[in-house]
Each structure stands twice: as structure tokens, then as C-alpha cells.
Amino acid sequence: MANTSSAKKAARQMITRTARNKTRRSRLKSTVRSVEEAIATGDKVKAAAALKSVEPILARTAQKGILHKKAASRKVSRLTARVKSMA
């Protein structure tokens, strides 16, 4: 357990940040899953709409440091390629 007051405060902040990051990571995963499900069903319009909503969320999570910037870029790129390749 933390001994100093500053360490106690840091521990409190860590709990808050962990909860916030968990929420953001969960939202990211569910939105990416929505694109993948639309791709699996073969609905190109729905997949494109879902992709459009996922891009800013991916960018925001990368900006907040939850996901690496290049990892977010790679995910967007791969999802875009999969949506484009749909017949």
C-alpha cells in the first residue's frame, strides 16, 4: 500500500484512468467487431457505414495512448481494404 500522500493520490488516479481506458478499449473492440460482422454478412453499405464510424474512434484511442498510433492506422487500413474488396 502507498505510504506517502502523493503515492496515495497516484493510486487513486490510476484506478480512475484504468476504468476510463477499459471503457474506451471496450468501445473500440465493439465498433471494430461491428465492421467485421457487416463484412461477414456481405452487406457492403452497412460495412462502409460502420467503417466510417470506427475510424474516428480508432484515431481517438490512439491519441489517448490506449492503442499505438501505427496500430490504429494499420487497423483502419486493413478494414478499409476488406470493405473495398467486397463484391
Secondary structure, DSSP 8 states (H G I E B T S, - for coil): ---SHHHHHHHHHHHHHHHHHHHHHHHHHHHHHHHHHHHHHT-HHHHHHHHHHHHHHHHHHHHTTSS-HHHHHHHHHHHHHHHHT--
